[in-house]
């Protein structure tokens, strides 16, 4: 079953911004928590499709700068240190970052950048969203965040 948070995230990631905004406007507190979990799970999957633990820092720094350039219109909405910490946390090299407003904005910008760079088909996007939903379910049931989404790998690696 597709929940409103799942549909809202898919709307954002497929460029249906009016639908995304409309759904966000109807969110309950539990919908917001689920959305934040799905967003974190989707970022985890997308980061692990692109980067690997232990790799050189330069590609992550370049990616964060690129995503901020494309999606942070003011240049002040996404803290680059926070954004890089989110990527390293997804790779298990830093502690998880809490779901505060700044992290949600940064996760959104990073996820949009990763998925745009990858040029996913609808099917591949759905696979990322399904893995994110499973990951969000796993974290609710006590799984380690570093293991969430580990089963999805890019066919292009």
C-alpha positions in Angstrom: 0.0 0.0 0.0 1.3 3.4 -0.9 1.1 5.8 2.0 0.7 9.6 1.6 4.3 10.2 2.7 5.5 7.7 0.0 3.3 9.4 -2.7 4.5 12.8 -1.5 8.2 11.8 -1.8 7.6 10.2 -5.2 5.9 13.4 -6.4 8.9 15.5 -5.3 11.4 13.1 -7.0 9.4 13.0 -10.2 9.0 16.8 -10.4 5.3 16.9 -9.5 5.7 19.7 -7.0 2.1 20.8 -6.8 1.0 17.3 -5.8 4.0 17.1 -3.4 3.0 20.4 -1.7 -0.7 19.4 -1.6 0.1 16.2 0.2 2.5 17.8 2.6 -0.3 20.2 3.6 -2.4 17.3 4.7 0.3 15.6 6.8 -0.3 14.6 10.4 2.5 14.4 12.8 3.0 10.7 12.2 3.0 11.4 8.4 5.8 13.9 8.9 7.8 11.3 10.9 7.2 8.7 8.2 8.2 11.2 5.5 11.4 12.0 7.3 12.2 8.3 7.7 11.5 7.6 4.0 13.6 10.6 2.9 16.5 9.4 5.1 16.1 5.8 3.7 16.0 7.0 0.1 19.1 9.1 0.7 20.9 6.1 2.3 20.1 4.0 -0.8 21.1 6.7 -3.2 24.3 7.5 -1.5 25.3 3.8 -1.4 24.6 3.6 -5.1 27.1 6.4 -5.8 29.7 6.3 -3.0 31.6 3.7 -1.0 32.8 3.8 2.6 36.5 4.6 2.9 36.7 6.5 -0.4 38.5 9.7 -1.0 36.7 12.8 0.4 37.0 14.9 -2.7 34.2 13.3 -4.8 31.8 13.8 -1.9 32.8 17.4 -1.4 32.4 18.0 -5.2 29.0 16.3 -5.2 27.7 18.4 -2.2 28.9 21.6 -3.9 27.1 20.6 -7.1 23.9 19.7 -5.4 23.9 22.9 -3.4 24.6 24.9 -6.6 21.6 23.2 -8.4 19.0 23.1 -5.6 19.9 25.7 -2.9 18.7 28.9 -4.6 19.8 31.1 -1.7 23.1 29.4 -1.1 22.3 29.4 2.6 19.6 26.7 3.0 22.0 23.8 3.1 25.0 23.8 5.3 27.8 22.0 3.4 29.3 20.5 6.6 25.9 19.0 7.5 25.4 17.8 3.9 28.7 16.0 3.9 28.0 14.5 7.4 24.8 13.1 6.0 26.7 11.4 3.1 29.3 10.0 5.5 26.6 8.8 8.0 24.9 7.0 5.1 28.1 5.2 4.4 28.5 4.3 8.1 31.5 6.5 8.7 29.8 9.0 11.0 26.9 8.8 13.5 23.4 9.2 12.1 22.1 12.7 11.8 18.8 13.5 13.6 15.7 14.5 11.6 15.7 18.2 12.3 14.5 20.8 9.7 18.1 21.6 8.5 18.8 17.9 8.0 15.5 17.4 6.1 16.3 20.2 3.7 19.8 18.9 3.2 18.6 15.4 2.6 16.1 16.6 0.1 18.8 18.6 -1.8 21.2 15.7 -1.7 18.7 13.1 -2.8 17.5 15.3 -5.7 21.1 15.7 -6.8 22.0 12.1 -6.6 18.9 10.9 -8.5 19.2 13.5 -11.2 22.9 12.6 -11.7 21.9 9.0 -12.0 19.1 9.6 -14.4 16.9 6.8 -13.1 14.1 5.2 -15.0 10.7 5.1 -13.3 11.3 1.5 -12.4 14.7 2.3 -10.8 13.2 5.2 -8.9 10.4 2.9 -7.6 13.1 0.4 -6.5 14.9 3.2 -4.5 11.6 4.2 -2.9 10.7 0.5 -2.0 14.1 0.1 -0.5 13.6 3.3 1.4 10.2 2.2 2.7 11.7 -1.2 3.8 14.6 0.7 5.5 12.2 3.0 7.3 10.2 -0.1 8.5 13.5 -1.7 9.6 14.6 1.3 11.6 11.2 1.4 13.3 11.8 -2.2 14.4 15.3 -1.7 15.7 17.6 -2.5 12.8 20.9 -0.7 12.7 20.8 2.4 10.4 24.0 1.4 8.7 22.4 -1.8 7.4 19.2 -0.2 6.1 19.1 -0.1 2.3 22.3 -2.2 2.0 20.6 -4.7 -0.3 20.0 -2.3 -3.1 23.0 -1.9 -5.4 23.3 -0.1 -8.7 23.4 -2.2 -11.8 25.9 0.3 -13.1 28.6 -0.1 -10.4 
